[in-house]
Structures are given as structure tokens and as C-alpha cells.
């Protein structure tokens, strides 16, 4: 029988205050800083889910919905939303909060994909990550279309590999 874990078992909630040094020139949280928070939270969700090492394979559909402003907080929530053999999808929801007024707002969402790897040199190379079971209405909504997203991701990956194969790796500053 396949091992199953609940979404809540991989849930991560990280909250950070946004400081002036975190801002882009337009006064909002620098997107790269948010991406760091997202990859960090996602990697913890993955490890909680499969209890082994994993590497980031992709970040899909990073949707910035509302800017995160100075002195607001940014809350990154993540959990595993789908699995297939060694790959795992993580749903990430980013919630901003005006710490003065208490207003909370959805700032961004995305899906990340990780691939599990053997954690130790002498660990078995053949393994399958646990399946995932949603419980809440939101988890069910998010997990429902996992297979559709996975199929789309695989098709896009194949197309991208063809595109990438045509790109140069020559030194950009060289005239030869």
C-alpha cells in the first residue's frame, strides 16, 4: 500500500517583517527576496513530506498579485499539493499584512516542484515519495488539478529543453 501524508503534515508558515533594505526602487518587497522566502519554505515542506533530500526543479506561475510594502509583514505558507514517484509539487501562498491596521491581503501565489534524491551515499536509489491527502476545502481546491498541472509542466519542460539546446554557451564578452 502506498504511504500517504496529509497536507498539514508538510505545512510551513514563515513570517517576516519588510524593512527598507528589502525594497526594490518602487518601494515594494524585492521579488528576488520573496523568491528566497518561497524556495526556503517549499524546501522545508518537501523535507517534512518525504524525510529526504530534494532539489528545486521549477517554480511555476509566480503570480505577484499585490505589492508587499515597507513595514508590512509577509507570511509565506506552503505545503505539498501533489506527488509522483520522486517529484513533489508545493503550493505557496503569500499573505501580506499592514501591521498598523491589521489588513491582510493575498500578495502572491505559485507552485514549486522538487525532485527527491537519496540523502546519504549508501541509501537506496529506488524509492517513491509518499502520496498526499488534502483535508480542508482550500487544500482540496489546490490539490484537485495536480495531474493537469504536472502534464502541462512536462510538456513545457520538453519544449524548453528543445529551445535551450539551441542557445549558445560562448563567452558573451568574446569577439571570436
C-alpha positions in Angstrom: 0.0 0.0 0.0 1.2 3.5 -0.9 2.2 5.7 2.0 0.1 8.8 2.3 0.7 12.1 4.2 -1.8 14.9 4.9 -1.1 18.4 3.5 -1.0 19.7 7.1 2.0 17.4 7.9 4.1 19.4 5.4 2.7 22.8 6.1 5.2 25.6 6.8 4.3 29.1 7.9 7.1 31.7 7.8 6.5 35.4 8.7 9.0 38.2 8.1 8.9 42.0 8.6 9.7 44.0 5.5 12.5 46.5 6.1 13.7 49.4 3.9 16.7 47.3 2.9 14.3 44.6 1.4 12.6 47.1 -1.0 13.0 47.5 -4.8 13.3 51.0 -6.3 9.5 51.2 -6.4 9.0 50.8 -2.6 7.8 47.1 -2.7 9.5 44.0 -1.5 12.2 42.9 -4.0 10.9 39.9 -5.9 14.2 38.0 -5.5 13.9 38.3 -1.7 10.4 36.9 -1.9 11.6 34.1 -4.2 14.2 33.2 -1.5 11.5 33.0 1.2 9.4 30.8 -1.2 12.2 28.4 -2.0 13.2 28.1 1.7 9.6 27.4 2.9 9.0 25.0 0.0 12.2 23.0 0.7 11.1 22.6 4.3 7.6 21.4 3.2 9.3 18.9 0.9 11.6 17.5 3.6 8.7 17.2 6.1 6.7 15.3 3.5 9.4 12.8 2.3 12.0 13.0 5.0 14.9 13.0 2.5 16.9 15.4 0.4 15.3 17.1 -2.6 16.3 19.7 -5.2 14.3 22.5 -6.7 13.2 21.6 -10.3 11.0 24.6 -11.1 8.9 27.5 -9.9 5.7 27.8 -11.9 3.4 30.6 -12.4 4.8 33.1 -9.9 1.8 35.4 -9.7 2.5 38.7 -8.0 -1.0 40.0 -7.1 -0.3 42.9 -4.7 2.9 44.6 -3.7 4.3 44.0 -0.2 5.2 47.3 1.4 7.7 48.6 3.8 6.9 47.8 7.5 4.2 45.3 6.5 4.7 41.6 7.2 5.0 38.9 4.6 3.7 35.4 5.6 4.7 32.5 3.3 2.5 29.4 3.7 3.5 26.2 1.9 2.5 22.6 1.7 2.9 19.6 -0.6 0.0 19.6 -3.1 0.8 16.6 -5.3 3.4 13.8 -5.8 4.5 11.4 -8.5 7.3 8.8 -7.8 10.1 11.2 -6.9 8.7 14.6 -7.8 6.6 16.7 -5.5 4.6 19.9 -6.1 4.3 22.5 -3.4 1.6 25.2 -3.3 2.8 28.5 -1.9 0.5 31.3 -0.7 2.0 34.7 0.2 -0.1 36.9 2.6 0.8 40.5 3.4 -0.3 42.3 6.5 -0.3 46.0 7.2 0.9 45.7 10.8 -0.6 49.1 11.8 -4.2 48.5 10.5 -4.2 44.7 10.6 -5.4 44.5 7.0 -4.3 41.2 5.4 -4.1 40.6 1.7 -3.2 37.9 -0.8 0.1 39.2 -2.3 1.3 36.2 -4.4 0.8 32.5 -5.2 2.9 29.9 -7.0 3.7 26.2 -7.3 7.2 24.9 -6.9 8.4 21.4 -8.0 11.1 19.4 -6.3 12.7 16.1 -7.1 13.7 13.8 -4.2 17.2 12.4 -4.1 19.0 9.9 -1.9 20.0 11.7 1.2 23.1 9.5 2.0 25.7 7.8 -0.1 24.6 4.3 0.8 20.9 5.0 0.7 18.7 3.0 -1.7 18.4 4.7 -5.1 14.9 3.2 -5.7 12.2 4.8 -3.6 8.9 6.5 -4.0 7.8 9.6 -2.1 4.5 9.4 -0.1 1.2 10.4 -1.7 -0.6 13.5 -0.4 -4.1 13.7 1.1 -6.0 17.1 1.3 -8.4 17.7 4.1 -9.6 21.3 4.1 -11.7 22.9 1.3 -8.7 25.0 0.2 -6.4 22.0 0.1 -8.9 20.1 -1.9 -9.2 23.0 -4.4 -5.4 23.3 -4.7 -4.7 19.6 -5.0 -7.5 18.8 -7.4 -5.7 19.8 -10.6 -2.3 18.4 -9.7 -2.2 15.9 -12.5 -3.3 18.5 -15.1 -0.5 20.9 -13.9 2.0 18.1 -13.9 1.1 17.1 -17.5 1.4 20.7 -18.6 4.7 21.1 -16.8 6.2 18.1 -18.5 5.1 19.3 -21.9 6.6 22.8 -21.2 9.8 21.2 -20.0 10.2 19.2 -23.2 9.6 22.3 -25.3 12.0 24.3 -23.2 14.7 21.6 -23.5 14.5 21.9 -27.3 14.7 25.7 -27.0 17.7 25.6 -24.6 19.6 23.2 -26.8 19.8 26.0 -29.4 21.3 28.6 -27.1 24.9 29.5 -27.1 27.3 28.9 -24.3 30.1 31.1 -25.8 31.7 33.8 -23.7 29.5 36.9 -24.2 32.4 39.3 -24.0 34.5 37.4 -26.6 34.6 38.6 -30.2 35.6 35.3 -31.6 
